[in-house]
Amino acid sequence: MIEGLLHNLPILPVALPLLAGAAMLMVSDTRRGLRAGLGLGATLAQLACAIALLALTSDRYGQGVWPGGTGVYLLGDWPAPFGIVLVVDRLAAVMLTLTAVLGLAALVYSLPRWERVGVHFHSLFQFLLMGLNGAFLTGDLFNLFVFFEVLLAASYGLLLHGSGMARVSAGLQYIAVNLVASFLLLISIALIYGVTGTLNLADLAVRAGTLADGDRRLFEAGAAILGVAFLVKAGAWPLNLWLVRGYGAAAPPVGAIFCIMTKVGIYALLRIGSLLLPSGAPAAFSLDWMYAAGLATLIFGGIGLLATQQLGQLAGYCVIVSAGTLLTALGMPGVTLTGPALFYLVSSVLATGALFMLVELIERTRTFGANVLAVTMDVFHLDDPTSPDRSDDVVGVAIPAAMAFLGLAFVSCALLVTGLPPLSGFVAKLSLLSAAVSAANDEVRHWDAWILVAAVLASGLAGIITFGRAGIRIFWSSDDRATPRLRWSEVGPVAALILLCVALSAGAGPVSAYLDAAAQSLDRPGAYIDAVMAAQPQRALGGS
Amino acid sequence: MELVYALAIGVLAGSGVWLLLRPRTFQFIIGLSLVSYAVNLFIFGMGRLTVGRPPVVDAAVPPDPAALADPLPQALVLTAIVIGFATTALFLVVLLASRGLTGTDHVDGREPRS
C-alpha cells in the first residue's frame, strides 16, 4: 500500500485536481459547502503530495527511493523516449510546493466572497492547479504544451470570473496574446520534432548534440521560437504589455494565483535551457538573450512602478520586476546565481501573492472603490461587507484592529517586494547581489554583473518610492477612509503568506542549501538524462 | 507536392498574421483560424509528406519502417486541432461579451478618434 502510493506519488498532483475539479461539476450550485470542502481537500492533498516529493528528492530521506534525487514516472508504462514521462527533481518539487501553498491561500481567501461572483470558480481553480503541476512535472515537450493549454484555458475562465467591462476587455487582450503565443509554441515543437525526431526532453538533450550543420540551424530556429513563446508566458518585455492590465482586472484571489503563472515560463526556460546546455544551448536559451530580455523587463517594471497610481497595477508591476530580476539573474553564466535566484523566486511569489489579496482589502477602505464594487455585487445579489446596514450575524468576526493589520501587512509586503531587511526579500536580494558581485570579480562578463547589481538596486529604489507614496496616501493622509470589516478567512491567508516569508528568512540556511542543491543538479543535466533513459517499465514489453 | 504544400502554409499564415494585426475582433478571430490551419498543416508536414503509407502496422506483415508514415505528427495535429478549436470557441464567447458590453467590435473596447 505504502509502496504503491510512493511509486505513484508523481502523478497525484495532476490526477487529484483533475478528479476533484470534474467531481465539482456534478455538484449542484446550491451546495456551496460541499464544493468548497472538495476544493480545500484537494488542495490540501496536493500540498501533502508536494511536501512528500520535496522530502523524497532531498538527500536526507530520498536515498532509498530515488537514488539521484530524480524520480521518473512512466505514464502508461512505456519506456522513456517513446512514452510520456513525469520527472520530479528538486526544482520541480519546490515549484509544486509553492503552487500548492499559494493555491491554498488564494482558495481560502476566495471562500467568503469571491467564489460567488461567477460560476464554476472551484472547478476552474482546480484545473488551473492541474495545469501548473503538470507543467512543472512533465518531461515531454508536447505534453508541456498540453499542460500550458490546460492552465491557460482555466486562467481565461478565472480572469473573466466576476465579469464586468474591465475584466472582459482585459481578458480579450490576454486571451488574444496567449493564443498567438500557443501557436508559436506549436510551430517550434513541430520544427524540433521534425529535426530531431523526439519530444522527450532528455532524449532531445542527447540528440541535439549530434545534429549536423543544416539540421542544427533548423533546430536553433525552432528553439528560438520556443524561447519567444516561453518569454511571452514569463512576462518579458516587450511581450508583457497585456500583463498589468489583465492581472489588475482579475479578481484578487485569481490575481494571487496568477503570480505563479509567469514563473511557469521562467521554469520552462530554465529546465530546457539547462538540459540543452552541454550540447551548446541554442540562442533563445543562451545567456545573452535571457540577460538582455530580463534587463529590459526589469527597467520597464521599475519605470512602471514609479508611474503607477493604482494599487492593482502596482501589484502587476511587482510581478514584472520579479520576472525581470529572475531572467537577468538566470541569464548570467555559471551556476552561482541560480540558487539565490530560486530563493528570490520563492520569496517574491509569496510576497506578490499576498500583495494581490491585500490590495483588495485596502481598496475597501476607500469609499469610491466600494461604489464600483457594489455594481458587480448588485448584479450577483451579494451583500457588500462594508455597507453599514448589513446585519451583524452574517459578518463574522469583526477585527477591531483592522487598520493596524492592513498597515502592518502593507509594510511587510513593501519590505518583501523591495528587498529591505529583515524579511526574506532582503535575504534573497542580498544573496543574489553578493553572488553577482563575486561573479563580477572572476568572470569574463564582469560588466554584465555590475549592470545587474545596478538594475536590481534601482528597481528596489523605485519600489520603495512607490510603496512609500502609496502608504502615505492610504494610511496617513486620509480623512474619509472607512475602517473595513475584515473576516478571518480573508485576513488569514494574507497573514499566513507573510508569516511564511518571515519563516523563510528565519530558516534561510536550510532552504537556500536545498535550492543551491537544486541549482547544482540543474548544472549537471547528465543525472536527469540518465534517470529518464534508465527508467524501466513494470511490465515486460513485447510479450505474447 | 512540397512546393504546393509550403505555399499553402505560407499563404494561410501570411493572411492570418495580417488579419491578426487588424483592430477589429472579428478580423482577429478569422486571422486566428487561418493561422491555426497553417500551424496544423505545418505540424502534419513535419512527419514528412508521403503518399500511400499508412501509419498503422499490419500484424500479418513484418513491420518495415520505410513503408510506414510517422504516426506521431498525426496524433499531435489531432491534439492541436482540438485544443485550437476549443480556445477559438472560448475567444468567440469573450468577443461577443465584449461587443455586448462596450457596443463596439474594436479590440480596445472603444472606437478610435478619427
Interface residues (C-beta under 8 A of the other chain):
Chain A: F142 V146 E149 L152 A153 Y156 G157 L160 S163 M165 V168 S169 G171 L172 Q173 I175 A176 L179 V180 S182 F183 L186 I187 I189 A190 L191 Y193 G194 L199
Chain B: L20 T25 F28 L32 V35 S36 V39 F42 I43 G45 M46 G47 R48 L72 P73 L76 T79 A80 I83 G84 A86 T87 T88 L90 F91 V94 L95 A97 S98 L101 T102 V107 D108 G109
